[in-house]
Amino acid sequence: MTVHWLTYRIADRRVAGRTYEYRYLALEDAIRARSTKWWLDPTSFILFESAEAALDIARACREAIAPSHDMFLMRVLDRQLAYICGAIEDDDVFKLIPYLKKL
């Protein structure tokens, strides 16, 4: 089992017929379906444990959101492995996390 964290921003608008709430819940469901434990207390942040490959989890999260308007950043807690997807407004994140991979 590996522990990951995921932070995200869901645009407060309907995208391709899917509401904010729909995409928000779809993202949480994507994590819950792939996790044995999770922590959802903070806003827009999920800490979770999973046996699945990080890339597979990131791909499931990409399907849950609207990448044209939403975004997420996910990192494996004890490794230099991270994925970002969606509407990234500030590319400095790639300077801060040089091993970050864009989906």
Residue pairs with C-beta under 8 A, 6 or more apart in sequence:
1 36
1 49
1 50
1 51
2 49
2 50
2 51
2 54
2 76
2 77
2 78
2 79
3 47
3 48
3 49
3 76
3 77
3 78
4 47
4 48
4 49
4 50
4 54
4 57
4 74
4 75
4 76
4 77
5 45
5 46
5 47
5 48
5 74
5 75
5 77
6 31
6 45
6 46
6 48
6 61
6 72
6 73
6 74
6 75
7 44
7 45
7 46
7 72
7 73
7 74
8 27
8 44
8 45
8 46
8 61
8 65
8 70
8 71
8 72
8 73
9 44
9 70
9 71
9 72
9 86
9 87
10 20
10 23
10 24
10 27
10 44
10 65
10 70
11 20
11 66
11 69
11 70
11 87
12 20
13 20
13 69
14 20
15 23
15 66
15 68
15 69
15 70
16 66
18 26
18 66
23 64
23 65
23 66
23 70
26 63
26 64
26 65
27 61
27 64
27 65
27 72
28 40
28 46
29 64
30 57
30 60
30 61
30 63
30 64
31 38
31 46
31 48
31 57
31 61
32 38
33 60
34 48
34 50
34 52
34 56
34 57
34 60
35 48
35 49
35 50
36 49
36 50
36 51
37 48
37 49
38 46
38 47
38 48
38 49
39 46
39 47
39 48
40 46
50 57
54 74
54 76
54 81
54 83
55 83
57 74
58 72
58 74
58 83
58 85
58 103
59 103
61 72
61 74
61 85
62 72
62 85
62 86
62 103
65 71
65 72
65 85
65 86
66 86
67 85
67 86
67 87
68 86
68 87
69 86
69 87
70 86
70 87
71 84
71 85
71 86
71 87
71 88
72 84
72 85
72 86
73 82
73 83
73 84
73 93
73 100
74 82
74 83
74 84
75 81
75 82
75 83
75 97
76 82
80 99
81 99
82 97
82 99
82 100
82 101
83 100
83 101
83 102
83 103
84 93
84 100
84 101
84 102
84 103
85 102
85 103
88 102
93 100
94 100
